[in-house]
Amino acid sequence: MNTKLDFINGNTKKCLLAMTLPMIVAMFLNMAYNLVDSLWIGNLLGELAYAALTNSTPIVLLLTSVAMGATNGISILLSQAIGARNEQKKKKVILNRPCQVDR
């Protein structure tokens, strides 16, 4: 089974579909988890517990946004390394050493 995604020379639509389908499924499962969690806490533990759950939502969203921003920044560096076919720079970015990329 060929699991290599090649955006440069391969079929872009196929690559995008292969990447987006797992993300859509993950978002759906996350939504289902939040719905079940809200129903479970609201019905079993009461409205005070449900209020605590909804008050923690902005904190979770903030942490998620920070993580997404960091991964977007790293993906730019990785895309540049892949486009330039620079294997050493690509390995350093993947190993989370972006400060040492230009050395």
Residue pairs with C-beta under 8 A, 6 or more apart in sequence:
5 15
5 18
5 19
6 15
7 15
8 82
8 83
37 53
38 50
38 53
41 49
41 50
41 53
42 49
42 50
74 93
74 96
74 98
77 93
77 98
77 101
78 90
78 93
78 94
80 89
81 89
81 90
81 93
81 101
82 90
89 101
92 98
92 100
92 101
93 101
